Amino acid sequence: MIRFYSPSNFKKSRLIARRFRIIDLILLIVGWTFSIVSNLFYLTSDLSIHPGIFFLLLVPLVASTFLVVPYSTYHNMMEYIILKIRIMKEPKKYIWEGIYKYEEKIES
């Protein structure tokens, strides 16, 4: 296992607002925009308002926010989930770097 200790400002200059990548912001903006706009349309319609549908329309907001939350040594939860899926999908490749030692028995 390789241990890598990074300084506190590691990769901060490459991030927007020292926290987000472009893909994180796109995901966050799309999730929040969809939830807010769909809830506004739903709440201003003439149909009866059901709380289950209201909370169902909030799922993209909660999911996109959950995915961009910082997590431990990983960048965020989305990066952690992507790495876990990649580890499970790829076959394990073990490289043998040992020494073969073969000795014949000497009969006396």
C-alpha positions in Angstrom: 0.0 0.0 0.0 1.3 3.4 -1.0 0.9 6.2 1.5 0.8 9.7 0.0 0.6 12.7 2.2 -0.4 15.9 0.3 -0.1 19.4 1.6 -3.3 21.2 2.5 -3.1 23.4 -0.7 -2.5 20.5 -3.0 -4.4 21.0 -6.3 -6.3 24.0 -4.9 -5.1 26.3 -7.7 -6.7 24.0 -10.3 -10.1 24.1 -8.7 -12.8 26.8 -9.0 -13.3 28.5 -5.6 -10.6 26.1 -4.4 -13.2 23.4 -4.2 -15.0 22.5 -7.4 -14.0 21.1 -10.8 -16.0 22.1 -14.0 -17.9 18.7 -14.0 -18.8 19.3 -10.3 -20.3 22.7 -11.0 -22.1 21.5 -14.1 -23.7 18.6 -12.1 -24.6 20.9 -9.3 -26.1 23.6 -11.5 -28.1 21.1 -13.6 -29.4 19.2 -10.5 -30.4 22.4 -8.6 -31.9 24.1 -11.7 -34.0 21.0 -12.6 -35.3 20.6 -9.0 -36.1 24.3 -8.5 -37.8 24.8 -11.9 -39.8 21.6 -11.8 -41.0 22.4 -8.2 -41.9 25.9 -9.2 -44.0 24.6 -12.2 -45.6 21.9 -10.0 -46.4 24.3 -7.1 -47.9 27.0 -9.4 -50.1 24.5 -11.4 -53.8 24.2 -10.8 -53.5 20.5 -9.8 -53.7 19.4 -6.2 -50.3 19.4 -4.5 -49.1 16.1 -3.2 -46.1 16.1 -0.8 -44.7 12.9 -2.2 -44.3 14.4 -5.7 -42.8 17.6 -4.2 -40.1 15.6 -2.4 -39.6 13.4 -5.5 -38.8 16.5 -7.5 -36.2 17.4 -4.9 -34.2 14.2 -5.5 -31.9 15.7 -8.2 -31.1 18.6 -5.8 -30.2 16.3 -3.0 -28.3 13.8 -5.2 -26.2 16.4 -7.0 -25.4 18.1 -3.6 -24.4 14.7 -2.1 -22.1 13.9 -5.1 -20.0 17.1 -4.7 -19.6 17.0 -0.9 -15.9 16.6 0.0 -15.0 13.2 1.3 -11.9 12.2 3.3 -8.8 12.0 1.1 -10.8 11.7 -2.1 -11.9 14.9 -3.9 -15.6 14.3 -3.4 -18.2 11.5 -3.1 -18.6 11.3 -6.9 -14.9 10.6 -7.3 -15.0 8.0 -4.5 -17.9 6.2 -6.1 -16.3 6.2 -9.6 -13.0 4.8 -8.1 -14.9 2.0 -6.2 -16.8 1.0 -9.4 -13.6 1.0 -11.4 -11.8 -1.2 -8.8 -14.7 -3.7 -8.8 -15.0 -3.9 -12.6 -11.3 -4.2 -13.5 -9.8 -7.7 -13.1 -7.1 -8.0 -10.5 -3.6 -8.3 -12.0 -1.0 -9.7 -9.7 2.6 -9.3 -10.9 5.0 -11.8 -9.5 8.3 -10.3 -8.5 9.6 -13.0 -6.3 12.4 -15.5 -6.8 11.8 -19.1 -7.8 14.0 -21.4 -5.8 14.1 -25.0 -7.0 16.5 -27.4 -5.4 16.7 -31.1 -6.1 16.9 -33.4 -3.2 20.4 -34.9 -2.8 20.2 -38.6 -1.9 23.2 -39.9 -0.1 
